[in-house]
Amino acid sequence: MITRWKQTHDAGITYPEGFVASGVRCGLKTEGPDLALIVADGPASVAGVFTTNVVQAACVRYSKHVVERGVARAILCNAGNANACNGDRGDRDTISMAEMTARALGVEPTTVLIASTGVIGHPMPMEKLERGIPLAADALDREGDTDMRVARAIMTTDLRPKVIGVRCASDEWDGEIVFGGVCKGSGMIAPNMATMLCFLTADVRAPHPLLQDALREAVRCSFNRITVDGDTSTNDMALLMANGAGPCSIAQPGPAMDDFVEALSRVCLYLAREVARDGEGATKLVEVRVTGAPNEGDAELVARTIAESPLVKTALFGCDPNWGRILAAAGRSGIVFDPRSATVLIGDQVVYETGSSAPFDRDAAHDYLTEPEVILTLDLASGPASASVWTCDFSYDYVKINAEYHT
Amino acid sequence: MITRWKQTHDAGITYPEGFVASGVRCGLKTEGPDLALIVADGPASVAGVFTTNVVQAACVRYSKHVVERGVARAILCNAGNANACNGDRGDRDTISMAEMTARALGVEPTTVLIASTGVIGHPMPMEKLERGIPLAADALDREGDTDMRVARAIMTTDLRPKVIGVRCASDEWDGEIVFGGVCKGSGMIAPNMATMLCFLTADVRAPHPLLQDALREAVRCSFNRITVDGDTSTNDMALLMANGAGPCSIAQPGPAMDDFVEALSRVCLYLAREVARDGEGATKLVEVRVTGAPNEGDAELVARTIAESPLVKTALFGCDPNWGRILAAAGRSGIVFDPRSATVLIGDQVVYETGSSAPFDRDAAHDYLTEPEVILTLDLASGPASASVWTCDFSYDYVKINAEYHT
């Protein structure tokens, strides 16, 4: 059990000892910092989870190999160009980025992870990176606004930087674990790693296979439970570097590992919810909670179908307590349930039960839906399992952002 | 083979001999006609295909039973109230609607089909139907603007009535077959029968089981291949009444039946495309054509994933030749293919091939996307099969219509 949890949003990726970072401008975006570098003082154990899209950017294919080897020193991430669908040239450019970074840091190229986000199908302007990477290496630091600069350097259509720093403890551990995290994403967000990048650091000592299991489980219950528009991207990844600088060590599966997974999951869920909240054009964060399902997979599928329904999401934008759309979306999820036993709640108010509309306070439900965080609950009355999916509403601005974000 | 095909859009449901109809106002919508009645002079063979949503309106459950008995005399359809999720009262009200209709027409209640469309979860105002149904029975006709009044009476957010009349012939038949058709739908449209109502008439003689097979196949390749927003509804149905008033008879499977299925499919595809074209807020009709797939099911799934992608649909609204979004959507469809062998075309122009952007004329592609009908093609280079899915773009007005269409 986690016995102590202290969370800050003034610090991020360099919160644990032994990590430095920088966010600099190299000219890939029209303005602001667009190149981030995160470096561990020594070899760090690494884990990674990647997009399931069959169309994968060069950096995804490349970084998978680094993760498989289990040890990393650095993550280089650029925004403004996804380097996806650029053929063999894209692969060569990613390798060059890793080599340039390795040279600037004096480390092995095989320990440098690469992440890219931005427009698809435009070759990477390598001359800009040739200038930018040494700049990023020179700017490495862990003081002042470093973590915020990193967060801004990886943003594309995000409105807000997303960072977290956590100190936590468990009776099963030899001491505290310190986590740092940063992520980006606001559109093309869907389960199974959307256009979403997440970088995490920790001062725990843990071998690669355990770290990989922990990250996979944490992502499953966080980043894979958010959806903005159902579109997954070519470039998504979540990476975790653990340097062992702290007192705590996870050597095998067991209670200490379980608590580590729980802590990592909490870190990821915070960042995932921030992504959903910052969804393109979003005016509110929506939790779709499905209870009473036969199993967790069914609960998740129903919740996801509701969370991805454009009709539900536009009704939420309009603050309309339209339980009919919630129920109709659930009904097409592929999961069988009896609509006459199901119950729908908007916030704490029952709006549908026993096969028809409940006598609810429509004005109160409307007012509730104007709040920045809302919860929709559907109880299927078909079993013991539950799951939540987080999303946002669907506004004029979503259309505007995505109709005008030209290639 | 169909040897003659003559299609009109000035006539609809009463185009074949032996059918009369009416569209009257009974006060369920805020304005305009909202109650349609379609009647066969004598017992007609009937077929029906219904929503696959597990949440089904009372009229769906009821009309399924009528179809199973194989013979019908009339279809009563109201707009403005879906009579869905109204519990036992909803079922009783649907039965009352059938009984009132049967009384007004002097037919058996078990031969009256009922369809409803509109808002979910509001009890049906039966006093309005008590006045409206006799009005509809008195107005039965097949002259003048009858068919257009029927089309308008079943509309909700549709901007345009959708009708078709066809005379066609095949060497396999004993003479011409005449079809009439009307449909509605513009939002909550997705494969497997969305908020979509389609009523068809034909003067062919055919037993119920053959008619049912024909309709199921025709719907599979038409209404189940359109999508506006991925949301299927509680009320969808397609119904076909065949009265045998014409010279042609289909007695068993074989070439005559095959040609009948082909003709019926063409009728349905015309109406389905009209629904996609009239999608809420749509500015264009989009055909997503997937070729080179291992089998038709895979081709359809890839086409559907592209056609439902909000990112693709907003790019189409912006007339942006964004092949990256097309490819990324295909990549998350669940079908495995090699992106380096795939080709993307916008109209006739190749925009992506051999793993990267083709050198295409961006201005010409943009201009093409401003046209009212556009075709996107993705060749997977993985097999012989192909399939098309029809959709529309995603505009500000989609959000406006659905955020403001209050319960």
Interface residues (C-beta under 8 A of the other chain):
Chain A: T52 N53 V54 V55 Q56 A82 A84 C85 N86 G87 D88 R89 G90 V119 I120 G121 H122 G187 M188 A190 N192 D229 G230 D231 T232 S233 T234 E308 S309 P310 L311 T314 A315 F317 G318 D320 P321 N322 W323 G324 R325 L327 A328 A329 A330 G331 R332 I335 V336 F337 P339 R340 Y352 T354 G355 S356 S357 F394 S395 Y396 Y398 V399 K400 N402 A403 E404 H406 T407
Chain B: T52 N53 V54 V55 Q56 A82 A84 C85 N86 G87 D88 R89 G90 V119 I120 G121 H122 G187 M188 A190 N192 D229 G230 D231 T232 S233 T234 E308 S309 P310 L311 T314 A315 F317 G318 D320 P321 N322 W323 G324 R325 L327 A328 A329 A330 G331 R332 I335 V336 F337 P339 R340 Y352 T354 G355 S356 S357 F394 S395 Y396 Y398 V399 K400 N402 A403 E404 H406 T407
